[in-house]
Amino acid sequence: MNTIHWTEKAFRQLRKIKDAPTRKHIYKEAQQLTVFPDCQNVKRLTKHEYGYRLRIGDWRIIFEFDGAVKVISIEEVKRRNERTY
């Protein structure tokens, strides 16, 4: 099992999520990274500063792995529509 290290930035971003059930769900889903690489919704990123992302609905957890998981940031993905471009 891997340990999960949260950066101060990621922890602050998690605390700023106003919807408590969403915040708890994101934290709970992030705990599955303890069994990385045997977890779902994880994708290796190409041409990106960091190595991996975990998809949780409209949210993404960006993280690195070097024997331990290091959560870098939590980002909300806005939906695209016909006015996106």
MDAnalysis code that builds the backbone (N, CA, C; Angstrom):
import MDAnalysis as mda
import numpy as np

u = mda.Universe.empty(255, n_residues=85, atom_resindex=np.repeat(np.arange(85), 3), trajectory=True)
u.add_TopologyAttr("name", ["N", "CA", "C"] * 85)
u.add_TopologyAttr("resid", np.arange(1, 86))
u.add_TopologyAttr("resname", ["MET", "ASN", "THR", "ILE", "HIS", "TRP", "THR", "GLU", "LYS", "ALA", "PHE", "ARG", "GLN", "LEU", "ARG", "LYS", "ILE", "LYS", "ASP", "ALA", "PRO", "THR", "ARG", "LYS", "HIS", "ILE", "TYR", "LYS", "GLU", "ALA", "GLN", "GLN", "LEU", "THR", "VAL", "PHE", "PRO", "ASP", "CYS", "GLN", "ASN", "VAL", "LYS", "ARG", "LEU", "THR", "LYS", "HIS", "GLU", "TYR", "GLY", "TYR", "ARG", "LEU", "ARG", "ILE", "GLY", "ASP", "TRP", "ARG", "ILE", "ILE", "PHE", "GLU", "PHE", "ASP", "GLY", "ALA", "VAL", "LYS", "VAL", "ILE", "SER", "ILE", "GLU", "GLU", "VAL", "LYS", "ARG", "ARG", "ASN", "GLU", "ARG", "THR", "TYR"])
u.atoms.positions = np.array([
    [0.833, -1.193, 0.000],
    [0.000, 0.000, 0.000],
    [0.870, 1.247, 0.000],
    [0.429, 2.223, -0.751],
    [1.138, 3.495, -0.852],
    [0.595, 4.485, 0.173],
    [1.434, 5.410, 0.539],
    [0.966, 6.504, 1.386],
    [0.611, 7.682, 0.493],
    [-0.315, 8.489, 0.943],
    [-0.740, 9.659, 0.176],
    [-0.264, 10.909, 0.905],
    [0.486, 11.731, 0.199],
    [0.963, 13.008, 0.732],
    [0.219, 14.120, -0.005],
    [-0.382, 15.014, 0.735],
    [-1.118, 16.137, 0.149],
    [-0.251, 17.383, 0.235],
    [-0.129, 18.110, -0.874],
    [0.551, 19.399, -0.805],
    [-0.376, 20.379, -0.095],
    [0.192, 21.427, 0.441],
    [-0.625, 22.446, 1.109],
    [-1.629, 23.045, 0.132],
    [-1.213, 23.242, -1.108],
    [-2.102, 23.795, -2.137],
    [-3.309, 22.891, -2.353],
    [-3.082, 21.583, -2.501],
    [-4.181, 20.639, -2.744],
    [-5.117, 20.581, -1.545],
    [-4.564, 20.578, -0.351],
    [-5.390, 20.522, 0.849],
    [-6.236, 21.787, 0.977],
    [-5.658, 22.933, 0.650],
    [-6.391, 24.202, 0.664],
    [-7.513, 24.181, -0.366],
    [-7.222, 23.655, -1.576],
    [-8.245, 23.569, -2.620],
    [-9.397, 22.670, -2.177],
    [-9.083, 21.578, -1.501],
    [-10.115, 20.676, -1.004],
    [-10.995, 21.374, 0.027],
    [-10.385, 22.109, 0.935],
    [-11.154, 22.821, 1.963],
    [-12.047, 23.909, 1.373],
    [-11.651, 24.485, 0.244],
    [-12.421, 25.577, -0.365],
    [-13.674, 25.098, -1.102],
    [-13.808, 23.803, -1.332],
    [-14.998, 23.293, -2.005],
    [-16.169, 23.469, -1.044],
    [-17.146, 24.279, -1.442],
    [-18.225, 24.659, -0.537],
    [-19.198, 23.529, -0.247],
    [-19.442, 22.676, -1.213],
    [-20.407, 21.598, -1.052],
    [-19.773, 20.450, -0.252],
    [-20.217, 20.297, 1.008],
    [-19.607, 19.303, 1.905],
    [-19.689, 17.869, 1.377],
    [-20.839, 17.414, 0.842],
    [-20.869, 16.043, 0.314],
    [-19.879, 15.832, -0.837],
    [-19.717, 16.832, -1.695],
    [-18.755, 16.737, -2.793],
    [-17.340, 16.665, -2.245],
    [-17.038, 17.509, -1.272],
    [-15.711, 17.528, -0.653],
    [-15.391, 16.177, -0.029],
    [-16.341, 15.589, 0.685],
    [-16.136, 14.284, 1.309],
    [-15.967, 13.185, 0.268],
    [-16.754, 13.283, -0.817],
    [-16.662, 12.282, -1.885],
    [-15.287, 12.327, -2.553],
    [-14.790, 13.518, -2.822],
    [-13.472, 13.666, -3.446],
    [-12.397, 13.090, -2.533],
    [-12.466, 13.395, -1.238],
    [-11.472, 12.873, -0.299],
    [-11.542, 11.348, -0.228],
    [-12.745, 10.808, -0.177],
    [-12.932, 9.357, -0.101],
    [-12.382, 8.672, -1.355],
    [-12.670, 9.229, -2.525],
    [-12.177, 8.650, -3.771],
    [-10.656, 8.763, -3.873],
    [-10.089, 9.823, -3.321],
    [-8.633, 9.987, -3.351],
    [-7.945, 8.905, -2.533],
    [-8.635, 8.353, -1.549],
    [-8.044, 7.314, -0.717],
    [-7.773, 6.023, -1.495],
    [-8.449, 5.847, -2.650],
    [-8.174, 4.656, -3.451],
    [-6.774, 4.694, -4.056],
    [-6.124, 5.846, -4.013],
    [-4.759, 5.948, -4.536],
    [-3.758, 5.183, -3.678],
    [-4.173, 4.715, -2.516],
    [-3.271, 3.907, -1.691],
    [-2.930, 2.590, -2.365],
    [-3.776, 2.145, -3.303],
    [-3.502, 0.898, -4.032],
    [-3.066, 1.185, -5.468],
    [-2.575, 2.405, -5.725],
    [-2.094, 2.766, -7.062],
    [-0.995, 1.790, -7.470],
    [-0.971, 1.262, -8.672],
    [-1.708, 1.594, -9.889],
    [-2.980, 0.776, -10.115],
    [-3.450, 0.044, -9.114],
    [-4.652, -0.774, -9.286],
    [-5.916, -0.013, -8.923],
    [-6.085, 1.183, -9.453],
    [-7.303, 1.941, -9.181],
    [-7.928, 2.411, -10.493],
    [-9.213, 2.699, -10.430],
    [-9.953, 3.099, -11.622],
    [-9.925, 4.608, -11.804],
    [-10.219, 5.032, -13.033],
    [-10.321, 6.443, -13.405],
    [-9.005, 7.204, -13.289],
    [-7.883, 6.504, -13.359],
    [-6.573, 7.147, -13.338],
    [-6.003, 7.089, -14.740],
    [-5.453, 8.200, -15.173],
    [-4.869, 8.264, -16.510],
    [-3.493, 8.902, -16.422],
    [-2.551, 8.327, -17.148],
    [-1.216, 8.921, -17.234],
    [-1.296, 10.110, -18.180],
    [-0.741, 11.230, -17.774],
    [-0.800, 12.445, -18.583],
    [0.435, 12.547, -19.473],
    [0.221, 12.980, -20.688],
    [1.336, 13.214, -21.601],
    [1.459, 14.719, -21.829],
    [2.673, 15.169, -21.999],
    [2.949, 16.592, -22.219],
    [2.351, 17.450, -21.113],
    [2.484, 16.992, -19.902],
    [1.971, 17.717, -18.746],
    [3.058, 17.730, -17.675],
    [3.038, 18.741, -16.850],
    [4.059, 18.894, -15.812],
    [4.038, 17.744, -14.807],
    [2.849, 17.220, -14.531],
    [2.714, 16.145, -13.557],
    [2.285, 14.862, -14.237],
    [2.449, 13.729, -13.554],
    [2.323, 12.442, -14.195],
    [0.946, 11.864, -14.393],
    [0.026, 12.067, -13.434],
    [-1.248, 11.355, -13.481],
    [-2.399, 12.250, -13.064],
    [-3.622, 11.789, -13.420],
    [-4.817, 12.443, -12.934],
    [-5.853, 11.390, -12.569],
    [-6.616, 11.683, -11.531],
    [-7.714, 10.837, -11.086],
    [-8.996, 11.592, -11.382],
    [-9.906, 10.970, -12.103],
    [-11.162, 11.621, -12.478],
    [-12.241, 11.252, -11.470],
    [-12.903, 12.285, -10.926],
    [-14.015, 12.107, -10.002],
    [-15.124, 13.049, -10.464],
    [-15.993, 12.569, -11.338],
    [-17.066, 13.411, -11.871],
    [-16.500, 14.605, -12.607],
    [-16.867, 15.811, -12.153],
    [-16.377, 17.049, -12.773],
    [-15.083, 17.530, -12.143],
    [-14.477, 16.726, -11.308],
    [-13.258, 17.110, -10.603],
    [-12.099, 16.225, -11.025],
    [-10.888, 16.795, -10.987],
    [-9.677, 16.054, -11.303],
    [-8.668, 16.261, -10.180],
    [-8.052, 15.165, -9.777],
    [-6.956, 15.233, -8.819],
    [-5.684, 14.974, -9.603],
    [-4.795, 15.931, -9.614],
    [-3.519, 15.821, -10.320],
    [-2.493, 15.343, -9.296],
    [-1.752, 14.276, -9.654],
    [-0.794, 13.746, -8.686],
    [0.428, 13.151, -9.363],
    [1.451, 12.963, -8.566],
    [2.707, 12.328, -8.975],
    [2.847, 11.019, -8.218],
    [3.636, 10.108, -8.764],
    [3.903, 8.857, -8.066],
    [5.388, 8.534, -8.182],
    [6.036, 8.385, -7.023],
    [7.445, 7.975, -6.996],
    [7.669, 7.067, -5.791],
    [6.839, 6.033, -5.699],
    [6.863, 5.152, -4.546],
    [5.817, 5.552, -3.524],
    [5.475, 6.827, -3.511],
    [4.385, 7.361, -2.694],
    [3.584, 8.312, -3.578],
    [2.318, 8.427, -3.302],
    [1.454, 9.317, -4.081],
    [1.542, 10.714, -3.488],
    [1.773, 11.709, -4.346],
    [1.815, 13.099, -3.904],
    [0.734, 13.864, -4.660],
    [-0.321, 14.244, -3.955],
    [-1.424, 14.988, -4.562],
    [-0.970, 16.430, -4.749],
    [-1.007, 16.883, -5.991],
    [-0.520, 18.218, -6.329],
    [-1.645, 19.253, -6.307],
    [-2.759, 18.945, -6.991],
    [-3.851, 19.916, -7.031],
    [-5.178, 19.228, -7.312],
    [-6.256, 19.971, -7.040],
    [-7.618, 19.523, -7.306],
    [-8.256, 20.592, -8.184],
    [-8.787, 20.182, -9.321],
    [-9.334, 21.143, -10.273],
    [-10.727, 20.738, -10.700],
    [-11.600, 21.736, -10.869],
    [-12.937, 21.479, -11.385],
    [-12.905, 21.656, -12.893],
    [-13.547, 20.750, -13.596],
    [-13.596, 20.810, -15.054],
    [-14.943, 21.384, -15.449],
    [-14.903, 22.469, -16.172],
    [-16.138, 23.089, -16.650],
    [-16.593, 22.352, -17.902],
    [-17.878, 22.250, -18.076],
    [-18.435, 21.573, -19.247],
    [-18.234, 22.419, -20.499],
    [-17.916, 21.734, -21.591],
    [-17.803, 22.424, -22.879],
    [-19.171, 22.469, -23.527],
    [-19.382, 23.508, -24.321],
    [-20.618, 23.611, -25.089],
    [-20.295, 24.244, -26.441],
    [-21.326, 24.635, -27.172],
    [-21.094, 25.169, -28.518],
    [-20.383, 26.524, -28.494],
    [-20.324, 27.194, -27.354],
    [-19.651, 28.497, -27.255],
    [-18.240, 28.387, -26.686],
    [-17.726, 27.190, -26.509],
    [-16.420, 27.021, -25.904],
    [-15.321, 27.657, -26.753],
    [-15.400, 27.538, -28.066],
    [-14.346, 28.079, -28.923],
    [-14.807, 29.252, -29.711],
])
